[in-house]
């Protein structure tokens, strides 16, 4: 109601300005003037029928009453009746061709109808007539938008959206989210035009999406839920909940974790993420440590701005505005951060585009600042409002929301291949299962992905306690250590060397964990030496510190540290090398407080191969350092 009244007041102001121009826009008919005043009053009461009846009577009394015709045209335009509005503005020009305002209105309406060349003609005419009723910035923006739209249509980007069958319904579907392996899709459905709930669809063996089902309690409630973001493994979600009893504003951001196959009671993230303002549309980074969201809180650049917060030591930091490279004096919404952590997608009405709300892409520079935002182009963007673009797991395809002919009804979800220039950097992931090596029981284990160059833990997650599954995202041009640990078990070590490649294909991993028993062995896959050397490289300390922590937590264990080589080279030299490498590891453990009598070092050369020495891959596996439990 407030917006409608505000529109009416704006129309009155424009008419007042129009009456200050040399062109006469009023009426000499007292009766027509009286009817026009009554029409304005009826409109402010939202009595639209009476308002139109009175305006019709006013124009019958004076067919050249420009103010009355302008109000009728403006009302048509405000109600998206663009063709009627265009005809009415043209009628006003027919009455008085020197009156500038209808030329701007014609340009604006033509733009909203996607007629960019027509908009250009009329806005140029408005400028030519020295029109001054409209703010110069709005005039310039309209001219730029018309020019951009006309040019964009001449150079369309590849775009072939495909309706996602089985998922869409006669209701409205929007704001999807997916796991890194693209096996689970969660989206919002507006049921009965009032109730927003989350629905889930699982990918089938043939690649299609399965029949969706309501996500259910405790995530869905009698209130509205929308705009969800999933962790890469789908083990936890952040979403928007509105009008809840524990809410701090009209809409807040909530969190829930999957406990086996049941979702825990959602928790309001609270301050400083949520405030009395409107917080919504969360998007989670690949490592789960940064959340981007939309808010109209104070301190922004315009209406809705994009903000972000980082997670450290169990707390979310005070949100920061993402900055003027992305936010404008208009509204920025629906941030989507890609798995590469370098590419952000969002919508805005504050930048020159196709008109209305357009989708944009922005990439992070090497210095950490965001670069120039770029329009995703036509026909992804049109003269209508584009709501949201969400990437699938590999970033090569995207989900898109549209109300286009041939859909299931209302807003539908579509999927399309994102053209190459608009894609994020390719990333990969590890999908693994953790289980007891003896009983095959699936285990909840701690998963740590560590950057060997910085020694920083990039991702810390847990496998599902029922399925044992986990998914960890990998970025290219890095070397990683993966550590899997569970109380009562030996830890598991893996190495992923991506230093010289930009990405990796998805990897699958079986992780058998062995109970802590005498005879149990662990290959330390992140212990590194130069060729034919036995001085530990610095990056080895990450894994060695894991071993130190393991031995301190299990203070009764004694272990043997052993070095192993492949079968190439001199036998005695390999024996000496393998022993010296084992001693180097043992000495480090002693330096870190592990008593000497709990440790033994041995070198076996090629006597205990774990792979075929006939291949490079096999020989690489045989060159290793490991430890064995001697006494529990």
Backbone torsions as a table, in degrees:
resi	resn	phi	psi	omega
1	UNK	NA	-42.4	-179.4
2	UNK	-62.9	-38.6	-179.9
3	UNK	-65.0	-40.2	-179.4
4	UNK	-64.3	-46.7	179.6
5	UNK	-62.7	-38.0	178.4
6	UNK	-62.1	-38.6	178.1
7	UNK	-63.3	-41.4	179.4
8	UNK	-62.6	-46.0	179.4
9	UNK	-60.0	-37.5	178.3
10	UNK	-64.1	-41.4	179.1
11	UNK	-62.8	-41.0	179.4
12	UNK	-62.5	-43.1	179.0
13	UNK	-61.1	-44.4	-179.3
14	UNK	-62.9	-39.7	179.4
15	UNK	-65.6	-39.3	177.8
16	UNK	-60.9	-44.8	177.3
17	UNK	-61.9	-40.5	-179.0
18	UNK	-59.7	-38.2	-178.3
19	UNK	-70.4	-15.1	178.1
20	UNK	-85.6	-6.6	179.5
21	UNK	-83.0	161.0	177.3
22	UNK	-57.7	-34.3	178.6
23	UNK	-67.8	132.9	-179.6
24	UNK	-84.7	121.9	-177.7
25	UNK	-115.2	-3.7	-178.0
26	UNK	-88.0	-150.4	-179.2
27	UNK	-145.0	148.8	175.0
28	UNK	-91.5	-5.1	-180.0
29	UNK	-85.9	116.9	178.5
30	UNK	-61.4	-37.9	-178.4
31	UNK	-66.6	-44.3	178.8
32	UNK	-62.9	-40.4	179.2
33	UNK	-63.3	-40.6	179.3
34	UNK	-65.7	-43.3	179.3
35	UNK	-63.2	-38.2	178.7
36	UNK	-62.9	-43.1	177.9
37	UNK	-62.5	-40.8	178.2
38	UNK	-66.5	-34.2	179.0
39	UNK	-64.9	-40.6	176.9
40	UNK	-62.3	-43.4	179.8
41	UNK	-63.7	-40.1	179.0
42	UNK	-63.5	-38.9	-179.0
43	UNK	-66.4	-40.0	178.9
44	UNK	-65.0	-24.9	175.8
45	UNK	-85.2	1.2	-176.7
46	UNK	64.8	25.8	173.7
47	UNK	-93.6	79.1	-170.5
48	UNK	-68.4	-37.3	-179.3
49	UNK	-62.0	-47.4	179.6
50	UNK	-64.0	-37.1	179.5
51	UNK	-60.7	-45.3	179.4
52	UNK	-66.7	-40.4	178.6
53	UNK	-60.0	-43.5	-178.5
54	UNK	-68.0	-39.5	178.2
55	UNK	-65.6	-37.8	177.2
56	UNK	-62.9	-41.9	178.7
57	UNK	-66.8	-37.6	179.7
58	UNK	-64.1	-43.6	-179.6
59	UNK	-73.4	-25.0	173.3
60	UNK	-68.4	-38.5	178.0
61	UNK	-67.3	-38.6	179.4
62	UNK	-140.5	94.7	-178.4
63	UNK	-60.9	-16.0	179.4
64	UNK	-102.5	19.5	-177.7
65	UNK	-78.5	91.4	-172.7
66	UNK	-62.6	-42.8	-179.3
67	UNK	-56.5	-41.5	-179.2
68	UNK	-67.4	-44.9	178.8
69	UNK	-63.6	-37.6	178.8
70	UNK	-63.9	-40.2	179.4
71	UNK	-66.2	-41.6	177.4
72	UNK	-60.8	-45.0	-179.5
73	UNK	-64.1	-42.1	180.0
74	UNK	-63.1	-40.5	179.2
75	UNK	-63.9	-41.7	177.1
76	UNK	-60.7	-44.4	-178.8
77	UNK	-64.5	-41.0	179.6
78	UNK	-64.7	-24.8	-179.4
79	UNK	-100.4	20.2	175.3
80	UNK	63.0	23.4	175.4
81	UNK	-95.3	69.9	-167.5
82	UNK	-65.5	-41.1	-178.1
83	UNK	-63.4	-43.8	177.7
84	UNK	-62.2	-41.5	-179.4
85	UNK	-63.8	-42.4	178.9
86	UNK	-58.6	-44.4	-179.3
87	UNK	-64.2	-38.6	-178.2
88	UNK	-71.0	-40.1	177.0
89	UNK	-64.1	-38.9	177.3
90	UNK	-65.3	-33.1	177.1
91	UNK	-63.9	-40.7	178.8
92	UNK	-62.3	-42.0	178.3
93	UNK	-63.0	-35.5	177.1
94	UNK	-63.6	-32.0	178.2
95	UNK	-73.8	-43.1	-178.4
96	UNK	-148.5	95.8	-176.4
97	UNK	-65.8	-14.7	-178.5
98	UNK	-90.3	-6.7	179.0
99	UNK	-76.7	118.5	-169.1
100	UNK	-76.4	-37.7	-168.9
101	UNK	-53.9	-43.3	-178.2
102	UNK	-63.5	-23.1	177.3
103	UNK	-67.1	-41.3	175.2
104	UNK	-64.1	-43.6	-179.5
105	UNK	-63.2	-38.9	177.4
106	UNK	-64.3	-42.0	178.5
107	UNK	-62.1	-45.0	-179.3
108	UNK	-63.4	-44.0	-179.0
109	UNK	-68.9	-39.5	177.3
110	UNK	-62.3	-38.2	178.4
111	UNK	-63.6	-43.7	179.4
112	UNK	-66.7	-17.8	178.3
113	UNK	-97.8	-0.4	179.1
114	UNK	79.8	17.0	179.6
115	UNK	-99.0	82.0	-170.6
116	UNK	-69.7	-40.5	179.6
117	UNK	-65.0	-40.3	177.5
118	UNK	-64.2	-41.6	178.8
119	UNK	-60.7	-40.1	179.6
120	UNK	-62.5	-43.1	179.5
121	UNK	-59.5	-46.9	-174.9
122	UNK	-73.5	-37.2	-179.9
123	UNK	-69.9	-34.4	175.8
124	UNK	-65.9	-36.1	177.8
125	UNK	-66.8	-41.5	177.2
126	UNK	-58.2	-45.0	179.7
127	UNK	-66.0	-40.8	179.7
128	UNK	-60.4	-35.7	-179.6
129	UNK	-85.5	7.8	178.8
130	UNK	60.5	40.2	178.0
131	UNK	-61.1	135.6	-178.2
132	UNK	-133.3	14.6	-179.4
133	UNK	-76.8	-23.3	-174.8
134	UNK	-111.6	142.3	178.5
135	UNK	-52.2	135.8	-175.1
136	UNK	-59.7	-35.1	179.5
137	UNK	-64.8	-38.2	178.4
138	UNK	-67.0	-39.1	179.0
139	UNK	-63.8	-46.4	-179.8
140	UNK	-64.4	-40.3	179.6
141	UNK	-64.1	-40.4	178.9
142	UNK	-64.1	-42.0	179.6
143	UNK	-62.9	-43.8	179.4
144	UNK	-65.4	-39.5	179.4
145	UNK	-64.4	-43.3	178.8
146	UNK	-61.7	-41.6	179.6
147	UNK	-67.4	-42.7	179.6
148	UNK	-62.2	-47.0	-178.6
149	UNK	-61.3	-44.3	-179.9
150	UNK	-61.5	-40.7	-179.2
151	UNK	-72.2	-40.3	-178.3
152	UNK	-62.3	-38.0	180.0
153	UNK	-63.7	-30.1	178.9
154	UNK	-73.4	-19.0	-177.1
155	UNK	-130.6	67.2	-177.6
156	UNK	-66.9	147.6	175.2
157	UNK	-91.4	154.9	178.4
158	UNK	-59.4	130.9	-176.7
159	UNK	-161.7	114.6	179.4
160	UNK	-137.1	78.4	-176.6
161	UNK	-69.7	136.7	-179.9
162	UNK	-117.8	126.1	179.7
163	UNK	-62.7	132.5	-178.3
164	UNK	-83.9	98.4	-178.2
165	UNK	-63.7	156.3	-178.8
166	UNK	74.9	-30.9	-177.9
167	UNK	-83.9	-43.1	-175.9
168	UNK	-78.4	155.1	-177.6
169	UNK	-143.8	179.0	174.4
170	UNK	-63.8	-15.1	176.6
171	UNK	-79.8	-180.0	176.5
172	UNK	-90.0	129.4	175.0
173	UNK	-118.9	135.8	-177.9
174	UNK	-163.5	176.6	178.0
175	UNK	48.3	68.0	179.1
176	UNK	-83.0	161.8	172.5
177	UNK	-145.3	149.0	-176.3
178	UNK	-141.3	159.1	176.4
179	UNK	-80.2	166.7	-176.4
180	UNK	-63.0	-29.4	-179.3
181	UNK	-92.9	5.9	177.8
182	UNK	59.0	30.5	178.6
183	UNK	-95.4	-19.6	-178.1
184	UNK	-130.6	133.1	177.0
185	UNK	-122.0	126.1	174.8
186	UNK	-121.0	134.8	-176.4
187	UNK	-146.8	170.1	179.7
188	UNK	-96.0	136.4	172.7
189	UNK	-124.3	130.7	176.7
190	UNK	-90.8	106.8	-174.7
191	UNK	-93.0	125.2	176.5
192	UNK	65.1	19.2	178.5
193	UNK	74.7	4.2	-175.8
194	UNK	-134.7	-40.6	-170.8
195	UNK	-98.8	116.4	176.1
196	UNK	-94.8	121.6	177.6
197	UNK	-133.0	162.0	175.4
198	UNK	-91.6	140.3	174.6
199	UNK	-123.6	151.7	-175.7
200	UNK	-121.3	137.2	172.8
201	UNK	-131.8	137.0	-179.7
202	UNK	-109.1	140.0	-178.6
203	UNK	-72.3	136.5	-178.7
204	UNK	-90.6	172.1	-177.9
205	UNK	-62.7	-29.4	-179.2
206	UNK	-85.2	4.2	178.3
207	UNK	92.2	-7.8	179.3
208	UNK	-84.4	163.4	176.6
209	UNK	-89.1	135.6	-177.7
210	UNK	-76.1	173.9	-179.7
211	UNK	-61.1	126.7	-176.9
212	UNK	-73.2	153.1	176.0
213	UNK	-135.9	152.4	179.9
214	UNK	-64.4	132.9	-178.1
215	UNK	-63.9	-25.7	173.0
216	UNK	77.5	-179.7	178.4
217	UNK	-75.2	152.7	6.2
218	UNK	-91.4	1.8	-179.4
219	UNK	-68.3	-54.1	178.4
220	UNK	-81.6	139.8	-179.2
221	UNK	-135.9	177.3	173.9
222	UNK	-64.3	-14.9	176.0
223	UNK	-86.4	-169.5	-176.7
224	UNK	-98.8	136.1	174.0
225	UNK	-125.1	141.1	179.9
226	UNK	-162.6	173.5	176.7
227	UNK	48.5	83.6	-176.7
228	UNK	-103.9	148.5	170.9
229	UNK	-131.6	136.5	-175.7
230	UNK	-107.9	149.5	166.9
231	UNK	-66.8	157.2	-177.3
232	UNK	-53.3	-32.6	-178.7
233	UNK	-93.4	-1.0	179.9
234	UNK	71.7	16.2	-177.4
235	UNK	-86.9	-14.0	172.9
236	UNK	-151.9	156.9	-175.9
237	UNK	-135.9	151.8	167.9
238	UNK	-119.1	139.9	-178.0
239	UNK	-153.1	170.9	179.2
240	UNK	-97.4	129.0	173.5
241	UNK	-122.2	134.8	-175.8
242	UNK	-118.4	144.3	172.8
243	UNK	59.9	35.3	178.2
244	UNK	-90.9	156.7	-177.0
245	UNK	-61.9	-33.0	-179.8
246	UNK	-92.4	10.7	-178.4
247	UNK	-72.2	150.2	176.8
248	UNK	-99.8	-22.8	176.0
249	UNK	-137.0	-168.9	179.8
250	UNK	-63.3	-40.7	175.6
251	UNK	-131.9	137.2	-179.5
252	UNK	-129.6	167.3	176.5
253	UNK	-100.8	133.5	-176.2
254	UNK	-120.9	162.6	-178.5
255	UNK	-132.8	142.2	172.8
256	UNK	-147.5	147.2	-179.9
257	UNK	-118.0	149.7	178.4
258	UNK	-86.6	121.9	178.4
259	UNK	-107.2	93.1	-172.9
260	UNK	73.1	-108.1	176.0
261	UNK	-119.0	16.1	-179.9
262	UNK	-122.8	136.2	177.0
263	UNK	-81.6	137.8	177.3
264	UNK	-75.6	161.8	177.4
265	UNK	-57.4	125.1	-178.5
266	UNK	-59.3	146.3	-179.6
267	UNK	-120.6	129.5	174.8
268	UNK	-64.9	129.2	-178.8
269	UNK	-64.9	-20.9	175.0
270	UNK	69.1	-172.0	178.9
271	UNK	-72.8	140.5	11.5
272	UNK	-95.0	2.1	178.6
273	UNK	-66.8	-54.1	-177.9
274	UNK	-95.1	142.3	-179.9
275	UNK	-138.6	-170.5	174.9
276	UNK	-71.1	-12.2	177.0
277	UNK	-78.6	-169.6	-178.0
278	UNK	-99.9	116.5	176.8
279	UNK	-117.7	131.6	-174.2
280	UNK	-160.9	176.7	170.2
281	UNK	56.2	58.4	179.5
282	UNK	-72.8	150.0	173.3
283	UNK	-140.4	127.6	-171.9
284	UNK	-101.6	137.0	177.2
285	UNK	-70.6	165.4	-174.4
286	UNK	-59.1	-29.9	-176.5
287	UNK	-96.7	0.3	179.1
288	UNK	73.9	10.6	-174.4
289	UNK	-102.0	-9.0	179.0
290	UNK	-134.3	134.1	176.5
291	UNK	-120.7	129.5	175.9
292	UNK	-103.8	143.0	-179.3
293	UNK	-156.5	171.1	-179.7
294	UNK	-105.8	138.9	178.4
295	UNK	-153.4	150.8	173.4
296	UNK	-105.8	24.4	-180.0
297	UNK	-61.6	158.3	177.0
298	UNK	-62.1	154.6	177.6
299	UNK	97.7	4.1	179.9
300	UNK	-89.8	-173.5	-178.8
301	UNK	-97.1	-15.2	-177.4
302	UNK	-158.9	-136.1	179.4
303	UNK	-77.3	-86.8	173.3
304	UNK	-90.0	131.6	177.6
305	UNK	-123.8	161.5	174.1
306	UNK	-96.2	130.7	-179.4
307	UNK	-124.1	166.4	175.3
308	UNK	-146.0	155.5	179.0
309	UNK	-141.2	147.0	-179.5
310	UNK	-113.3	149.4	-176.5
311	UNK	-104.0	126.3	179.0
312	UNK	-153.1	134.6	177.5
313	UNK	52.5	41.4	174.4
314	UNK	80.8	8.7	-177.8
315	UNK	-135.9	150.4	172.3
316	UNK	-91.4	136.3	-179.0
317	UNK	-74.6	164.9	173.9
318	UNK	-60.9	126.3	-176.6
319	UNK	-59.4	144.6	175.4
320	UNK	-115.0	143.0	174.2
321	UNK	-69.0	136.0	-175.3
322	UNK	-68.9	-16.2	170.9
323	UNK	108.3	168.0	-174.3
324	UNK	-72.3	-11.6	174.8
325	UNK	-64.8	-24.5	-179.0
326	UNK	-117.5	-50.7	-178.0
327	UNK	-76.9	148.1	-179.1
328	UNK	-132.5	-173.5	175.8
329	UNK	-74.0	-8.1	176.7
330	UNK	-90.8	-138.9	-178.1
331	UNK	-123.4	127.4	174.1
332	UNK	-115.1	130.5	-176.0
333	UNK	-143.0	175.7	175.1
334	UNK	50.6	57.8	176.2
335	UNK	-70.3	137.5	175.9
336	UNK	-132.3	112.4	179.5
337	UNK	-92.7	128.5	-178.2
338	UNK	-74.8	165.5	-179.3
339	UNK	-65.3	-20.0	178.2
340	UNK	-76.2	-8.5	179.1
341	UNK	63.5	14.6	-177.9
342	UNK	-121.5	-11.0	-172.1
343	UNK	-125.0	126.6	-178.5
344	UNK	-120.6	134.6	174.1
345	UNK	-112.8	144.5	-179.8
346	UNK	-161.8	168.1	173.4
347	UNK	-114.4	155.5	-179.1
348	UNK	-156.0	149.4	169.9
349	UNK	-109.6	9.8	-174.7
350	UNK	-102.4	7.7	180.0
351	UNK	-127.5	155.8	177.1
352	UNK	-64.7	131.0	-178.6
353	UNK	-159.3	-143.0	-179.2
354	UNK	-85.1	-5.5	-177.0
355	UNK	112.4	146.8	-179.1
356	UNK	67.5	-134.4	-178.7
357	UNK	-103.2	124.7	179.8
358	UNK	-117.7	160.2	176.5
359	UNK	-94.6	136.1	-177.8
360	UNK	-127.9	161.4	174.7
361	UNK	-126.2	143.5	177.6
362	UNK	-142.2	138.0	-177.9
363	UNK	-114.5	145.4	179.0
364	UNK	-80.6	134.3	178.2
365	UNK	-79.1	163.6	178.3
366	UNK	-56.7	-26.0	179.3
367	UNK	-81.8	2.6	177.6
368	UNK	92.6	-13.0	178.9
369	UNK	-86.2	154.6	179.8
370	UNK	-79.4	141.8	179.2
371	UNK	-84.8	-157.8	-177.8
372	UNK	-77.8	131.3	177.1
373	UNK	-74.4	138.1	-177.8
374	UNK	-125.9	137.9	176.7
375	UNK	-66.3	137.4	-178.6
376	UNK	-73.7	-7.6	171.7
377	UNK	90.1	168.9	178.1
378	UNK	-91.7	140.3	8.2
379	UNK	-98.4	14.9	171.4
380	UNK	-59.5	-45.9	172.4
381	UNK	-98.9	144.0	179.1
382	UNK	-136.6	-171.5	176.9
383	UNK	-70.2	-18.1	177.4
384	UNK	-81.1	178.3	178.8
385	UNK	-86.1	126.2	174.2
386	UNK	-97.9	123.9	-168.0
387	UNK	-83.6	-55.3	-169.0
388	UNK	-160.3	144.7	172.7
389	UNK	-125.0	127.9	-178.8
390	UNK	-124.5	130.8	-179.6
391	UNK	-78.0	149.9	169.7
392	UNK	-82.3	-173.0	-171.6
393	UNK	-60.4	-41.1	-175.5
394	UNK	-92.1	-3.2	177.5
395	UNK	75.7	4.0	179.9
396	UNK	-89.4	-23.3	178.7
397	UNK	-123.5	162.8	-177.6
398	UNK	-140.3	153.2	172.1
399	UNK	-96.9	147.3	-172.1
400	UNK	-145.0	143.5	-178.9
401	UNK	-109.5	130.7	-178.3
402	UNK	-154.8	150.9	172.5
403	UNK	-111.5	77.8	-175.2
404	UNK	-113.5	159.0	179.6
405	UNK	-57.6	144.9	177.7
406	UNK	90.9	1.3	179.1
407	UNK	-82.7	-177.3	179.8
408	UNK	-78.6	-17.4	-179.1
409	UNK	132.7	139.3	-179.2
410	UNK	63.0	-151.7	175.5
411	UNK	-76.5	132.7	179.7
412	UNK	-121.1	158.2	173.2
413	UNK	-91.3	132.8	176.2
414	UNK	-123.6	156.7	175.6
415	UNK	-127.4	141.3	179.0
416	UNK	-149.0	159.4	176.3
417	UNK	-79.5	121.7	-178.9
418	UNK	-75.9	128.9	-177.9
419	UNK	-62.5	151.3	-165.3
420	UNK	-56.7	-42.0	-176.7
421	UNK	-63.4	-25.1	-176.5
422	UNK	-96.4	4.8	-178.2
423	UNK	-85.9	152.6	171.2
424	UNK	-76.4	172.9	173.1
425	UNK	-62.9	142.0	-178.4
426	UNK	-71.0	137.1	176.5
427	UNK	-126.8	174.2	177.6
428	UNK	-131.1	-172.1	177.3
429	UNK	-156.0	159.5	172.2
430	UNK	-109.3	127.9	173.8
431	UNK	-114.7	117.0	-174.2
432	UNK	-129.9	167.9	175.6
433	UNK	-131.9	129.8	179.5
434	UNK	-105.9	133.1	-177.8
435	UNK	-152.0	159.4	174.9
436	UNK	-69.5	123.5	-175.0
437	UNK	-65.5	-22.3	-177.8
438	UNK	-92.7	-51.2	-173.8
439	UNK	-94.9	-12.2	-175.7
440	UNK	69.6	7.1	178.5
441	UNK	-66.3	135.4	178.4
442	UNK	-70.6	144.6	-172.6
443	UNK	-124.8	146.8	167.9
444	UNK	-89.2	113.5	-175.8
445	UNK	-128.5	155.8	176.6
446	UNK	-82.8	129.7	-179.2
447	UNK	-114.1	124.6	179.0
448	UNK	-124.7	126.3	173.4
449	UNK	-107.9	121.4	-172.4
450	UNK	-120.3	132.1	175.3
451	UNK	-77.8	114.5	-175.1
452	UNK	-66.6	-26.1	-178.2
453	UNK	-74.5	-34.0	-175.9
454	UNK	-108.5	-12.1	-176.3
455	UNK	64.8	15.3	179.9
456	UNK	-92.1	141.1	174.9
457	UNK	-76.7	113.4	-177.4
458	UNK	-77.9	-45.3	-178.0
459	UNK	-136.9	135.8	171.0
460	UNK	-125.7	121.7	-176.5
461	UNK	-145.1	179.2	179.1
462	UNK	-133.8	141.7	174.3
463	UNK	-73.4	153.6	-179.8
464	UNK	-66.3	135.2	-173.0
465	UNK	-69.2	-21.6	179.2
466	UNK	-95.1	-43.3	-176.5
467	UNK	-95.6	-18.4	-175.4
468	UNK	71.4	5.4	-173.7
469	UNK	-82.4	150.9	172.0
470	UNK	-150.1	156.6	173.4
471	UNK	-134.2	129.5	178.4
472	UNK	-125.2	128.8	178.8
473	UNK	-80.3	143.4	178.7
474	UNK	-120.4	136.0	172.3
475	UNK	-106.0	150.1	-176.8
476	UNK	-74.3	170.8	176.2
477	UNK	62.8	31.0	177.9
478	UNK	-140.6	156.2	171.8
479	UNK	-109.4	131.3	-174.2
480	UNK	-121.2	147.6	165.2
481	UNK	-108.4	135.6	175.6
482	UNK	-114.2	126.1	179.3
483	UNK	-121.8	127.7	178.5
484	UNK	-118.5	125.0	-176.1
485	UNK	-139.1	150.1	178.5
486	UNK	-152.6	136.9	-177.5
487	UNK	-57.4	132.9	179.8
488	UNK	89.9	-0.1	-177.7
489	UNK	-128.3	154.9	168.7
490	UNK	-67.2	145.2	178.9
491	UNK	-79.1	165.4	-178.2
492	UNK	-120.6	138.2	-175.3
493	UNK	-122.0	137.4	173.9
494	UNK	-137.6	155.1	176.3
495	UNK	-126.9	135.6	177.6
496	UNK	-127.4	109.3	-177.3
497	UNK	-99.5	104.5	-179.7
498	UNK	-117.8	20.9	-172.6
499	UNK	-58.2	-35.8	-174.9
500	UNK	-110.6	23.9	175.8
501	UNK	-141.7	143.7	-172.8
502	UNK	-75.1	-23.7	-178.0
503	UNK	-160.1	178.7	178.3
504	UNK	-141.5	149.4	173.8
505	UNK	-69.8	157.8	179.1
506	UNK	-55.3	139.3	-179.1
507	UNK	-114.8	142.8	174.3
508	UNK	-112.4	145.5	-172.6
509	UNK	-144.4	126.7	170.6
510	UNK	-98.3	129.1	-175.6
511	UNK	-121.0	90.6	174.7
512	UNK	-80.3	126.0	176.7
513	UNK	-104.9	132.1	-177.5
514	UNK	-98.4	135.8	175.6
515	UNK	-57.7	152.4	179.6
516	UNK	-74.1	97.0	179.9
517	UNK	-138.5	156.3	176.8
518	UNK	-57.1	135.1	-179.9
519	UNK	97.0	-15.0	179.5
520	UNK	-67.5	138.8	-176.9
521	UNK	-123.1	151.0	173.2
522	UNK	-134.4	124.6	173.1
523	UNK	-82.5	123.6	-179.1
524	UNK	-89.3	94.5	-170.5
525	UNK	-82.8	0.9	179.5
526	UNK	-122.6	34.5	170.4
527	UNK	-104.0	125.8	-170.8
528	UNK	-127.4	138.3	174.5
529	UNK	-133.4	151.7	169.2
530	UNK	-69.3	161.7	-177.9
531	UNK	-58.8	129.0	177.9
532	UNK	63.1	18.8	179.8
533	UNK	-118.4	161.7	179.0
534	UNK	-131.0	23.1	172.0
535	UNK	-92.0	125.2	-177.8
536	UNK	-64.1	132.6	175.0
537	UNK	-77.9	153.4	-173.9
538	UNK	-56.0	-39.1	-176.8
539	UNK	-67.0	-12.7	177.9
540	UNK	-68.8	-23.6	-173.7
541	UNK	-63.8	-25.4	179.3
542	UNK	-61.3	-50.3	-179.7
543	UNK	-71.2	-38.4	-179.7
544	UNK	-63.2	-37.5	177.9
545	UNK	-66.9	-30.8	173.9
546	UNK	-64.4	-40.8	178.8
547	UNK	-66.9	-39.4	177.1
548	UNK	-59.7	-47.4	-179.6
549	UNK	-62.2	-38.9	178.9
550	UNK	-63.2	-44.1	-178.8
551	UNK	-69.6	-34.5	177.5
552	UNK	-70.9	-33.4	178.4
553	UNK	-74.9	-23.0	179.3
554	UNK	-122.8	74.7	-165.9
555	UNK	-70.5	-9.3	-178.9
556	UNK	-95.5	-6.3	-175.9
557	UNK	-74.1	143.7	164.4
558	UNK	-118.9	142.3	-174.8
559	UNK	-133.1	159.1	170.6
560	UNK	-109.2	126.4	172.9
561	UNK	-97.3	126.2	-175.1
562	UNK	-126.8	144.4	174.7
563	UNK	-107.5	145.7	-176.7
564	UNK	-139.5	146.9	177.8
565	UNK	-125.4	174.8	170.6
566	UNK	-85.7	-169.6	-174.0
567	UNK	-98.0	13.4	178.8
568	UNK	-92.0	152.8	176.6
569	UNK	87.3	-174.2	-176.7
570	UNK	-74.0	131.0	-175.6
571	UNK	-59.7	-49.4	-177.5
572	UNK	-65.9	-39.8	178.4
573	UNK	-61.4	-39.7	178.7
574	UNK	-67.3	-37.2	176.6
575	UNK	-62.7	-46.3	179.6
576	UNK	-63.7	-42.7	-178.3
577	UNK	-64.0	-44.9	-177.8
578	UNK	-66.4	-37.3	178.0
579	UNK	-67.5	-45.5	-178.5
580	UNK	-64.0	-34.8	176.8
581	UNK	-67.9	-40.6	176.8
582	UNK	-62.9	-40.0	178.3
583	UNK	-65.2	-35.8	179.5
584	UNK	-62.1	-41.5	177.8
585	UNK	-66.7	-45.2	-179.1
586	UNK	-61.2	-41.5	179.8
587	UNK	-63.0	-38.4	178.7
588	UNK	-63.8	-41.8	-179.6
589	UNK	-62.2	-41.7	178.9
590	UNK	-63.4	-42.0	178.6
591	UNK	-61.1	-26.7	-179.2
592	UNK	-93.3	10.3	172.0
593	UNK	103.6	4.0	177.1
594	UNK	-85.4	123.9	-174.2
595	UNK	-66.7	145.3	-171.9
596	UNK	-61.1	-34.7	-174.9
597	UNK	-74.4	-1.4	174.3
598	UNK	-94.1	-2.0	-170.3
599	UNK	-125.9	143.0	172.5
600	UNK	-135.6	140.6	177.3
601	UNK	-115.0	134.2	178.6
602	UNK	-140.2	148.8	174.9
603	UNK	-116.9	128.5	-175.4
604	UNK	-113.4	-2.4	-176.2
605	UNK	52.4	-123.1	-177.6
606	UNK	-104.6	18.4	-173.4
607	UNK	-73.3	-19.5	-177.4
608	UNK	-129.0	66.0	-179.6
609	UNK	-68.0	148.2	175.3
610	UNK	-113.9	0.0	178.5
611	UNK	-150.1	172.4	-177.9
612	UNK	-74.3	126.4	179.2
613	UNK	-79.0	3.7	-179.0
614	UNK	-82.7	-13.3	-177.7
615	UNK	-120.7	156.0	176.7
616	UNK	-60.5	-42.7	-179.0
617	UNK	-63.0	-41.2	179.7
618	UNK	-66.9	-43.3	179.7
619	UNK	-64.1	-36.2	178.4
620	UNK	-62.4	-40.1	178.1
621	UNK	-66.0	-35.2	-177.7
622	UNK	-71.7	-27.4	176.4
623	UNK	-79.7	100.2	-169.4
624	UNK	-154.2	165.3	169.3
625	UNK	-122.1	137.4	179.4
626	UNK	-144.7	168.7	172.4
627	UNK	-130.7	154.3	-178.2
628	UNK	-131.1	137.6	176.5
629	UNK	-72.7	121.8	177.2
630	UNK	-93.3	-42.7	-179.0
631	UNK	-145.5	134.2	-177.9
632	UNK	-84.8	NA	NA
